[in-house]
Amino acid sequence: MLTDTLIFKEDIENILGDKNIPWSKLDGKTVLVTGATGLIGFWLVNALVCYGKASPATPRVLAFVRNPVKAKAMYAQYAGDDRLAFIEGDICRKPETGEGVDYIIHAASETASSSFVSKPVETIHTALSGTKNMLELAREQKCKGFIYLSSMEAYG
């Protein structure tokens, strides 16, 4: 498993050691990460949970995923860990979190280049609808911060 490798552990240490990231702002907060089974979302969730292991006021991570079976397999090392919870859903519908959210990191996106060619309207609709839903959730929850990000594939 990737998370058991020395390279993974070194990368997480480097991320957590970055003095330009204000990690302490997350102490005791809840962070919702969309696209948690994607490349960027995976690293974000791992970094946040690992930060929580060293923090006296552990942040809680809500991983918004389409496929909970895949997500639980990807994050098996955190099974039973209260710092990480999964919310299953489709980005085209606003999630029900069941709890307050302080920060949202929106990393969900269609990443298959073939979708941009075969289903361009649907692909853009998903990106727009998903972002709108997350922004509405951020407003409703009075979030302290919202980050939208993606790999280059979101832009075709």
ChimeraX attribute file (.defattr): number of C-alpha atoms within 10 A of each C-alpha:
attribute: neighborCount
match mode: 1-to-1
recipient: residues
	/A:1	10
	/A:2	9
	/A:3	14
	/A:4	9
	/A:5	9
	/A:6	10
	/A:7	11
	/A:8	15
	/A:9	14
	/A:10	11
	/A:11	13
	/A:12	19
	/A:13	14
	/A:14	12
	/A:15	17
	/A:16	18
	/A:17	12
	/A:18	10
	/A:19	9
	/A:20	8
	/A:21	10
	/A:22	9
	/A:23	16
	/A:24	14
	/A:25	10
	/A:26	19
	/A:27	15
	/A:28	15
	/A:29	17
	/A:30	21
	/A:31	24
	/A:32	26
	/A:33	26
	/A:34	29
	/A:35	24
	/A:36	28
	/A:37	25
	/A:38	19
	/A:39	12
	/A:40	16
	/A:41	23
	/A:42	19
	/A:43	17
	/A:44	21
	/A:45	24
	/A:46	19
	/A:47	18
	/A:48	23
	/A:49	21
	/A:50	19
	/A:51	22
	/A:52	21
	/A:53	13
	/A:54	10
	/A:55	15
	/A:56	11
	/A:57	13
	/A:58	21
	/A:59	26
	/A:60	23
	/A:61	25
	/A:62	22
	/A:63	25
	/A:64	27
	/A:65	24
	/A:66	19
	/A:67	15
	/A:68	16
	/A:69	10
	/A:70	12
	/A:71	19
	/A:72	16
	/A:73	13
	/A:74	16
	/A:75	17
	/A:76	13
	/A:77	12
	/A:78	16
	/A:79	12
	/A:80	9
	/A:81	11
	/A:82	12
	/A:83	18
	/A:84	21
	/A:85	18
	/A:86	19
	/A:87	19
	/A:88	17
	/A:89	16
	/A:90	16
	/A:91	24
	/A:92	16
	/A:93	13
	/A:94	17
	/A:95	15
	/A:96	10
	/A:97	15
	/A:98	7
	/A:99	9
	/A:100	15
	/A:101	22
	/A:102	20
	/A:103	21
	/A:104	23
	/A:105	21
	/A:106	23
	/A:107	25
	/A:108	28
	/A:109	23
	/A:110	22
	/A:111	17
	/A:112	12
	/A:113	14
	/A:114	11
	/A:115	15
	/A:116	18
	/A:117	11
	/A:118	10
	/A:119	12
	/A:120	14
	/A:121	11
	/A:122	13
	/A:123	19
	/A:124	17
	/A:125	13
	/A:126	19
	/A:127	16
	/A:128	14
	/A:129	16
	/A:130	22
	/A:131	20
	/A:132	16
	/A:133	16
	/A:134	23
	/A:135	19
	/A:136	13
	/A:137	18
	/A:138	20
	/A:139	13
	/A:140	11
	/A:141	14
	/A:142	13
	/A:143	17
	/A:144	13
	/A:145	13
	/A:146	17
	/A:147	11
	/A:148	13
	/A:149	14
	/A:150	18
	/A:151	15
	/A:152	8
	/A:153	12
	/A:154	17
	/A:155	12
	/A:156	14
